[in-house]
Amino acid sequence: MNQCLKTEVPVLQLVKIDKSNINQLKLLNASILPIHYTSKFYKCVLQNPDCSRLALWNDKHVGMVCCKVDSNILYIMTLGCLVLLSKKEDRNCFAERCFGPCRSREMLRSSVARAKFKQ
């Protein structure tokens, strides 16, 4: 059985990134990634709401994925999670669920990514 389909607690939720939770994204980026992102990056995230998500684990912000689609190429701008998702199956579930919203869009011909899981 797929680990992501289990209904046991804790539950991984993915929520769209919008103006009301963009500061949570900024905090996660600062905690997980060694790069300072400018306001241009966050504007791009807000302009691509279908492919960017915050991950909540027991109602705590624990991860994020920020993507954009351009010319049928999925650009994964950031993907990361905190140590709370330290088990491999949790990280796999997180990554699998992150890309669901983008898969339903037009046929993607490739993807470009950099990712870091902080442990």
N, C-alpha and C positions, 0 to 999 in steps of 0.2 A: 504494500500500500504506500502511496506517495506520502511522504512526511508532511507536505504542505496541506493535505486534505484532512489531517487529524483535527478533531475539534477539542482537544485537551487544552486546558489553561496552562501556560500563558498563550495569548493569541497575538499573532503578528498582524498589524493593520497597516495599510498604506493609505495615506491621505494626500490629496492634491496640495501642491504648494501654492499659496496665494498671499495677498498682502497681510492677512491676519496671522500667518505663521512663518513669514519669511525670516524673522529674527531667530526662530528656532533653527532654521537652515544655516544661518550665519554662525550660530553657536556650535552646531555640529561640525561645520567645515573647519572652524578654528580649533576644535578639539581633536579632529581626526586627521586632517590633511595639513601638510607642512607648507601650504601656499596661502598667501593672503589674496582673497578675491575682491575685485573692485565692484563698484556699483553697476558697471556695464554687465558683469556676469549675472548679477541678481536681476537686472532688467530682462536679460535673455531668458532666465528661468521663468519669470512671470509671463513672458510672451509665448512660452511653450508649455502650457499647463497640462497637456495630455500626456507628456512624457517625463514629468518630474514628480517625485513623491517623497514624502517623509515617512519613515517607518516608526511605528509605535509598538512597543512590547510592554504589555500591562500598563498602557496609557503613559508610558515614558518614551520620549523621543530618543531613539537609539540608532538611527541610520537615515541615509538619504540616497537618492539617485536623481541626477539631473541630466536630462538628455535634450537633444534637439534633432529634428529630421530636416535634412536639406538635400534635395536632388536624390531622393530615395536612399540616402545614407543616414544611418542612425549614429549620431555623435554622442557618445557617453561622456559628458563633461566631468561629472564626479559620481563616484559610487563608493560608499563607505559605511561602516557600522562600528559601534562601540563594542567593548569587550562583553557586554551582556549577550551578544550573539556569537559567543566564542566557539560553540560546537559546530563542527563542519556541516551537519545537516541543517542547523539553523541558518548558517550563512548561505547554503545552497537554496534553501526555501526563500530567503530574502531576495537573492538574485533572480530566482525564477519568477517570483511574484512581481518584481520591479518591472520586468519587460513585458508583462501581459498587456498593459494599456497600449504600448507601442506596436505590438504584434498585430493588433486589430486594425491598424492603419494600413495604408497602401503597402504593397509588396516592397520590402526593403532589400536592396541588393548587396549591402555590406554594412559593417559597423566598425567604429573606431572607438577605443576605450583605453583608459588608465584607471586602475582601481587599487585601493589599499584597505585592508582590514586590520585595524589597530587592535593588538592584543596585549 
